[in-house]
């Protein structure tokens, strides 16, 4: 008689045994990799749902940045504002900024609300809860890719020819992406017990928009120099425009610092998320 294979035995270690140190990350990564199919299902479901329930579908993702761009272009042509664009066609300069600002702000806002109302999934299903946050971030990246098509069309219409280093320009977005995902994980945690996080987030993003070189170059010298140095959005945008228009990376050392810092924030936030999320699923209602 053939021997009967026993059922697989799962051993769950106390959280404190792997709560600190780098040993936690391989386990977290394995759990996340096992849930990759679920991740793609979440992304696919939400994209199809938006396409089926909205006449314009993905076009709505470009409505807000295009509205901002048109507003500032008209204000500049009317002489109400006179932002400096570094010798580049202003519509192209501002279009590059607003598309990528929408990427960063979208990562924060979509991630912040990704766990709210997900009580059934978080409590009953056994999968890494950060999959929900990462799926929300992936939807923002899909919208950003669509925005790039619009931006390329704008460049062609204006007759703007980017430098050959534009192929390296996506690398300048890495600090924004890592920082957006990392802060998004923390915001998603905070929004479960405190819905105020969702209401307060736009109050933070609005002044940050105007403290970043989205529609204009920041003044040099004085307090604005410190704003430029300590604002990772400014550093990423300067690198983005330098690689797109000038063919150079303006401040490699500062960019490298913020890239390393954003990776640290992302990994640290991921760890905090894994430690805290088992304690508060009852708030996800």
C-alpha positions as a Markdown table, in Angstrom:
| # | Residue | x | y | z |
|---|---|---|---|---|
| 1 | Unk | 0.0 | 0.0 | 0.0 |
| 2 | Unk | 1.3 | 3.4 | -0.9 |
| 3 | Unk | 2.1 | 5.7 | 1.9 |
| 4 | Unk | -0.3 | 8.5 | 2.4 |
| 5 | Unk | 1.4 | 11.9 | 2.2 |
| 6 | Unk | 0.5 | 14.0 | 5.2 |
| 7 | Unk | -1.1 | 17.4 | 4.6 |
| 8 | Unk | 1.3 | 20.4 | 4.4 |
| 9 | Unk | 2.0 | 21.9 | 7.8 |
| 10 | Unk | 2.3 | 25.6 | 8.0 |
| 11 | Unk | 4.3 | 27.0 | 11.0 |
| 12 | Unk | 3.6 | 30.5 | 12.0 |
| 13 | Unk | 6.3 | 32.2 | 14.0 |
| 14 | Unk | 5.6 | 34.9 | 16.5 |
| 15 | Unk | 5.9 | 38.3 | 14.9 |
| 16 | Unk | 8.5 | 39.4 | 17.4 |
| 17 | Unk | 11.0 | 36.9 | 16.1 |
| 18 | Unk | 11.3 | 38.6 | 12.7 |
| 19 | Unk | 9.9 | 42.1 | 13.5 |
| 20 | Unk | 13.3 | 43.8 | 13.5 |
| 21 | Unk | 16.3 | 43.6 | 11.2 |
| 22 | Unk | 16.7 | 42.7 | 7.5 |
| 23 | Unk | 15.5 | 39.1 | 8.0 |
| 24 | Unk | 11.9 | 40.3 | 7.6 |
| 25 | Unk | 12.3 | 41.6 | 4.1 |
| 26 | Unk | 12.9 | 38.2 | 2.3 |
| 27 | Unk | 9.7 | 36.8 | 3.9 |
| 28 | Unk | 7.7 | 39.9 | 3.0 |
| 29 | Unk | 9.0 | 39.7 | -0.6 |
| 30 | Unk | 8.1 | 36.0 | -0.9 |
| 31 | Unk | 4.6 | 36.7 | 0.4 |
| 32 | Unk | 4.2 | 39.6 | -2.0 |
| 33 | Unk | 5.5 | 37.4 | -4.9 |
| 34 | Unk | 3.0 | 34.7 | -4.2 |
| 35 | Unk | 0.2 | 37.3 | -4.4 |
| 36 | Unk | 1.3 | 38.6 | -7.8 |
| 37 | Unk | -1.7 | 37.0 | -9.6 |
| 38 | Unk | -4.1 | 38.7 | -7.2 |
| 39 | Unk | -2.3 | 42.0 | -7.7 |
| 40 | Unk | -2.8 | 41.9 | -11.5 |
| 41 | Unk | -6.5 | 40.9 | -11.0 |
| 42 | Unk | -7.1 | 43.9 | -8.8 |
| 43 | Unk | -5.5 | 46.2 | -11.4 |
| 44 | Unk | -7.4 | 44.6 | -14.3 |
| 45 | Unk | -10.7 | 44.7 | -12.4 |
| 46 | Unk | -10.4 | 48.4 | -11.5 |
| 47 | Unk | -9.3 | 49.4 | -15.0 |
| 48 | Unk | -12.2 | 47.5 | -16.6 |
| 49 | Unk | -14.7 | 48.8 | -14.1 |
| 50 | Unk | -13.7 | 52.4 | -14.8 |
| 51 | Unk | -14.0 | 51.7 | -18.6 |
| 52 | Unk | -17.4 | 50.2 | -18.2 |
| 53 | Unk | -18.9 | 52.8 | -15.8 |
| 54 | Unk | -17.6 | 55.9 | -17.4 |
| 55 | Unk | -18.2 | 57.2 | -21.0 |
| 56 | Unk | -14.8 | 58.8 | -21.3 |
| 57 | Unk | -13.0 | 56.1 | -19.3 |
| 58 | Unk | -9.3 | 56.8 | -18.9 |
| 59 | Unk | -9.6 | 60.2 | -20.5 |
| 60 | Unk | -10.8 | 61.5 | -17.1 |
| 61 | Unk | -7.3 | 60.8 | -15.7 |
| 62 | Unk | -6.0 | 63.6 | -18.0 |
| 63 | Unk | -8.8 | 66.1 | -17.4 |
| 64 | Unk | -7.4 | 67.6 | -14.2 |
| 65 | Unk | -3.7 | 68.0 | -15.4 |
| 66 | Unk | -4.9 | 69.4 | -18.8 |
| 67 | Unk | -7.2 | 71.8 | -17.0 |
| 68 | Unk | -4.3 | 73.1 | -14.8 |
| 69 | Unk | -2.1 | 73.4 | -17.9 |
| 70 | Unk | -4.6 | 75.3 | -19.9 |
| 71 | Unk | -5.3 | 77.7 | -17.0 |
| 72 | Unk | -1.6 | 78.6 | -16.5 |
| 73 | Unk | -1.0 | 79.0 | -20.3 |
| 74 | Unk | -3.9 | 81.4 | -20.5 |
| 75 | Unk | -2.8 | 83.3 | -17.5 |
| 76 | Unk | 0.7 | 83.7 | -18.9 |
| 77 | Unk | -0.6 | 84.8 | -22.3 |
| 78 | Unk | -2.8 | 87.4 | -20.6 |
| 79 | Unk | 0.1 | 88.7 | -18.7 |
| 80 | Unk | -1.4 | 88.0 | -15.3 |
| 81 | Unk | 1.5 | 85.7 | -14.4 |
| 82 | Unk | 4.9 | 85.6 | -16.0 |
| 83 | Unk | 6.7 | 82.4 | -14.9 |
| 84 | Unk | 10.2 | 81.7 | -16.1 |
| 85 | Unk | 10.5 | 78.6 | -18.2 |
| 86 | Unk | 14.2 | 78.4 | -18.8 |
| 87 | Unk | 14.1 | 79.3 | -22.5 |
| 88 | Unk | 11.7 | 76.4 | -23.3 |
| 89 | Unk | 8.3 | 76.8 | -24.9 |
| 90 | Unk | 6.1 | 77.4 | -21.9 |
| 91 | Unk | 3.3 | 75.0 | -22.7 |
| 92 | Unk | 5.9 | 72.1 | -23.1 |
| 93 | Unk | 7.7 | 73.2 | -19.9 |
| 94 | Unk | 4.4 | 73.3 | -17.9 |
| 95 | Unk | 3.0 | 70.2 | -19.5 |
| 96 | Unk | 6.0 | 68.1 | -18.5 |
| 97 | Unk | 5.6 | 69.4 | -15.0 |
| 98 | Unk | 1.9 | 68.9 | -14.6 |
| 99 | Unk | 1.8 | 65.4 | -16.0 |
| 100 | Unk | 4.4 | 64.3 | -13.5 |
| 101 | Unk | 2.9 | 66.2 | -10.6 |
| 102 | Unk | -0.2 | 64.2 | -11.3 |
| 103 | Unk | 1.8 | 61.0 | -11.0 |
| 104 | Unk | 3.1 | 61.9 | -7.6 |
| 105 | Unk | -0.1 | 63.3 | -6.2 |
| 106 | Unk | -2.1 | 60.4 | -7.7 |
| 107 | Unk | 0.2 | 57.9 | -5.9 |
| 108 | Unk | -0.5 | 59.6 | -2.6 |
| 109 | Unk | -4.3 | 60.1 | -3.0 |
| 110 | Unk | -5.1 | 56.7 | -4.5 |
| 111 | Unk | -2.9 | 54.8 | -2.1 |
| 112 | Unk | -4.4 | 56.7 | 0.9 |
| 113 | Unk | -7.9 | 55.5 | 0.1 |
| 114 | Unk | -7.1 | 52.0 | -1.1 |
| 115 | Unk | -7.8 | 50.2 | 2.2 |
| 116 | Unk | -10.9 | 52.1 | 3.2 |
| 117 | Unk | -13.9 | 49.9 | 2.7 |
| 118 | Unk | -11.8 | 46.8 | 2.2 |
| 119 | Unk | -12.7 | 45.1 | 5.5 |
| 120 | Unk | -13.9 | 41.8 | 3.9 |
| 121 | Unk | -10.7 | 41.4 | 2.0 |
| 122 | Unk | -8.4 | 42.4 | 4.8 |
| 123 | Unk | -10.1 | 40.4 | 7.6 |
| 124 | Unk | -11.3 | 37.2 | 5.8 |
| 125 | Unk | -8.8 | 36.7 | 2.9 |
| 126 | Unk | -5.2 | 35.7 | 3.6 |
| 127 | Unk | -3.0 | 37.8 | 1.4 |
| 128 | Unk | -0.5 | 40.7 | 1.9 |
| 129 | Unk | -2.7 | 43.8 | 2.4 |
| 130 | Unk | -0.1 | 46.0 | 0.7 |
| 131 | Unk | -1.3 | 44.3 | -2.6 |
| 132 | Unk | -4.3 | 46.7 | -2.4 |
| 133 | Unk | -2.1 | 49.7 | -2.0 |
| 134 | Unk | 0.3 | 48.6 | -4.8 |
| 135 | Unk | -2.6 | 47.9 | -7.1 |
| 136 | Unk | -3.9 | 51.5 | -6.6 |
| 137 | Unk | -0.4 | 52.8 | -7.3 |
| 138 | Unk | -0.2 | 50.7 | -10.5 |
| 139 | Unk | -3.5 | 52.3 | -11.7 |
| 140 | Unk | -1.9 | 55.7 | -11.3 |
| 141 | Unk | 1.1 | 54.5 | -13.4 |
| 142 | Unk | -1.3 | 53.3 | -16.1 |
| 143 | Unk | -2.8 | 56.8 | -16.1 |
| 144 | Unk | 0.6 | 58.3 | -16.3 |
| 145 | Unk | 1.5 | 56.3 | -19.4 |
| 146 | Unk | -1.6 | 57.6 | -21.0 |
| 147 | Unk | -0.6 | 61.1 | -20.0 |
| 148 | Unk | 2.8 | 60.6 | -21.7 |
| 149 | Unk | 1.0 | 60.0 | -25.0 |
| 150 | Unk | -0.8 | 63.4 | -24.6 |
| 151 | Unk | 2.5 | 65.0 | -23.6 |
| 152 | Unk | 4.2 | 63.6 | -26.7 |
| 153 | Unk | 1.4 | 64.9 | -28.9 |
| 154 | Unk | 1.8 | 68.3 | -27.3 |
| 155 | Unk | 5.5 | 68.3 | -28.0 |
| 156 | Unk | 4.9 | 67.5 | -31.7 |
| 157 | Unk | 2.2 | 70.1 | -32.0 |
| 158 | Unk | 4.5 | 72.8 | -30.5 |
| 159 | Unk | 7.5 | 71.6 | -32.5 |
| 160 | Unk | 9.6 | 70.9 | -29.4 |
| 161 | Unk | 12.4 | 68.4 | -30.0 |
| 162 | Unk | 13.7 | 66.9 | -26.7 |
| 163 | Unk | 17.4 | 66.0 | -26.2 |
| 164 | Unk | 18.5 | 62.5 | -26.8 |
| 165 | Unk | 18.8 | 62.0 | -23.0 |
| 166 | Unk | 15.0 | 62.0 | -22.8 |
| 167 | Unk | 15.4 | 58.2 | -22.9 |
| 168 | Unk | 17.0 | 58.5 | -19.5 |
| 169 | Unk | 14.3 | 60.9 | -18.2 |
| 170 | Unk | 12.1 | 58.1 | -16.6 |
| 171 | Unk | 15.0 | 57.4 | -14.2 |
| 172 | Unk | 14.6 | 60.9 | -12.8 |
| 173 | Unk | 11.1 | 59.8 | -11.6 |
| 174 | Unk | 12.4 | 57.1 | -9.3 |
| 175 | Unk | 12.5 | 59.3 | -6.2 |
| 176 | Unk | 9.0 | 60.4 | -6.8 |
| 177 | Unk | 7.7 | 56.8 | -7.3 |
| 178 | Unk | 9.5 | 55.4 | -4.3 |
| 179 | Unk | 8.5 | 58.3 | -2.1 |
| 180 | Unk | 4.9 | 58.2 | -3.4 |
| 181 | Unk | 4.6 | 54.5 | -2.7 |
| 182 | Unk | 6.3 | 54.7 | 0.7 |
| 183 | Unk | 4.2 | 57.6 | 1.9 |
| 184 | Unk | 1.1 | 56.0 | 0.3 |
| 185 | Unk | 1.6 | 52.9 | 2.5 |
| 186 | Unk | 1.7 | 55.1 | 5.6 |
| 187 | Unk | -1.3 | 57.2 | 4.5 |
| 188 | Unk | -3.3 | 54.0 | 3.8 |
| 189 | Unk | -2.6 | 52.9 | 7.4 |
| 190 | Unk | -3.6 | 56.3 | 8.8 |
| 191 | Unk | -6.8 | 56.5 | 6.8 |
| 192 | Unk | -8.2 | 53.3 | 8.4 |
| 193 | Unk | -8.7 | 54.6 | 11.9 |
| 194 | Unk | -8.7 | 58.3 | 10.9 |
| 195 | Unk | -10.7 | 59.3 | 7.8 |
| 196 | Unk | -9.4 | 62.8 | 8.4 |
| 197 | Unk | -6.2 | 61.8 | 6.5 |
| 198 | Unk | -8.2 | 61.7 | 3.3 |
| 199 | Unk | -9.6 | 65.1 | 3.9 |
| 200 | Unk | -6.3 | 66.7 | 5.0 |
| 201 | Unk | -4.2 | 65.3 | 2.2 |
| 202 | Unk | -5.5 | 67.9 | -0.5 |
| 203 | Unk | -4.7 | 70.7 | 2.0 |
| 204 | Unk | -1.0 | 69.5 | 2.0 |
| 205 | Unk | -0.8 | 68.8 | -1.7 |
| 206 | Unk | -2.1 | 72.2 | -2.8 |
| 207 | Unk | 0.7 | 74.3 | -1.2 |
| 208 | Unk | 3.3 | 71.7 | -2.1 |
| 209 | Unk | 2.2 | 72.1 | -5.8 |
| 210 | Unk | 3.2 | 75.8 | -5.7 |
| 211 | Unk | 6.4 | 75.1 | -3.7 |
| 212 | Unk | 7.6 | 72.8 | -6.4 |
| 213 | Unk | 8.8 | 73.8 | -10.0 |
| 214 | Unk | 5.7 | 72.4 | -11.7 |
| 215 | Unk | 4.6 | 75.5 | -13.6 |
| 216 | Unk | 7.7 | 77.6 | -13.2 |
| 217 | Unk | 11.4 | 77.5 | -12.2 |
| 218 | Unk | 11.9 | 78.2 | -8.5 |
| 219 | Unk | 13.9 | 81.4 | -7.8 |
| 220 | Unk | 17.6 | 80.9 | -6.9 |
| 221 | Unk | 19.2 | 82.0 | -3.7 |
| 222 | Unk | 17.9 | 82.8 | -0.3 |
| 223 | Unk | 15.2 | 80.7 | 1.3 |
| 224 | Unk | 14.2 | 79.3 | -2.1 |
| 225 | Unk | 17.6 | 77.5 | -2.4 |
| 226 | Unk | 16.7 | 75.6 | 0.8 |
| 227 | Unk | 13.2 | 74.8 | -0.6 |
| 228 | Unk | 14.9 | 73.4 | -3.7 |
| 229 | Unk | 17.3 | 71.3 | -1.7 |
| 230 | Unk | 14.9 | 69.9 | 0.8 |
| 231 | Unk | 12.0 | 69.3 | -1.6 |
| 232 | Unk | 12.6 | 66.0 | -3.4 |
| 233 | Unk | 9.9 | 66.9 | -5.9 |
| 234 | Unk | 12.0 | 69.9 | -7.0 |
| 235 | Unk | 15.1 | 67.8 | -7.4 |
| 236 | Unk | 13.3 | 65.2 | -9.5 |
| 237 | Unk | 11.6 | 67.8 | -11.7 |
| 238 | Unk | 14.9 | 69.6 | -12.3 |
| 239 | Unk | 16.5 | 66.3 | -13.3 |
| 240 | Unk | 13.5 | 65.5 | -15.5 |
| 241 | Unk | 13.7 | 68.8 | -17.3 |
| 242 | Unk | 17.4 | 68.7 | -17.6 |
| 243 | Unk | 17.4 | 65.3 | -19.2 |
| 244 | Unk | 14.4 | 66.2 | -21.4 |
| 245 | Unk | 15.5 | 69.6 | -22.7 |
| 246 | Unk | 19.1 | 70.3 | -21.9 |
| 247 | Unk | 20.7 | 66.9 | -22.1 |
| 248 | Unk | 22.3 | 67.1 | -18.7 |
| 249 | Unk | 21.6 | 66.0 | -15.1 |
| 250 | Unk | 21.7 | 69.3 | -13.1 |
| 251 | Unk | 22.9 | 68.1 | -9.7 |
| 252 | Unk | 23.8 | 64.4 | -9.7 |
| 253 | Unk | 24.9 | 64.3 | -6.0 |
| 254 | Unk | 21.7 | 65.8 | -4.7 |
| 255 | Unk | 19.6 | 63.6 | -7.0 |
| 256 | Unk | 21.5 | 60.5 | -5.7 |
| 257 | Unk | 20.9 | 61.5 | -2.1 |
| 258 | Unk | 17.1 | 61.9 | -2.6 |
| 259 | Unk | 17.0 | 58.6 | -4.6 |
| 260 | Unk | 18.7 | 56.8 | -1.7 |
| 261 | Unk | 16.4 | 58.6 | 0.8 |
| 262 | Unk | 13.3 | 57.7 | -1.1 |
| 263 | Unk | 14.2 | 54.0 | -1.3 |
| 264 | Unk | 14.8 | 54.1 | 2.5 |
| 265 | Unk | 11.4 | 55.7 | 3.1 |
| 266 | Unk | 9.7 | 53.1 | 0.9 |
| 267 | Unk | 11.3 | 50.1 | 2.5 |
| 268 | Unk | 10.8 | 51.5 | 6.0 |
| 269 | Unk | 7.2 | 52.3 | 5.3 |
| 270 | Unk | 6.6 | 48.8 | 3.9 |
| 271 | Unk | 8.0 | 47.3 | 7.1 |
| 272 | Unk | 5.9 | 49.5 | 9.3 |
| 273 | Unk | 2.8 | 48.6 | 7.2 |
| 274 | Unk | 3.4 | 44.9 | 7.7 |
| 275 | Unk | 3.8 | 45.3 | 11.5 |
| 276 | Unk | 0.7 | 47.6 | 12.0 |
| 277 | Unk | -1.9 | 46.3 | 9.5 |
| 278 | Unk | -2.7 | 43.1 | 11.5 |
| 279 | Unk | -3.7 | 45.2 | 14.5 |
| 280 | Unk | -6.2 | 47.5 | 12.8 |
| 281 | Unk | -8.3 | 45.6 | 10.1 |
| 282 | Unk | -11.5 | 46.3 | 12.1 |
| 283 | Unk | -11.2 | 49.9 | 11.1 |
| 284 | Unk | -11.5 | 49.1 | 7.4 |
| 285 | Unk | -15.2 | 49.4 | 7.1 |
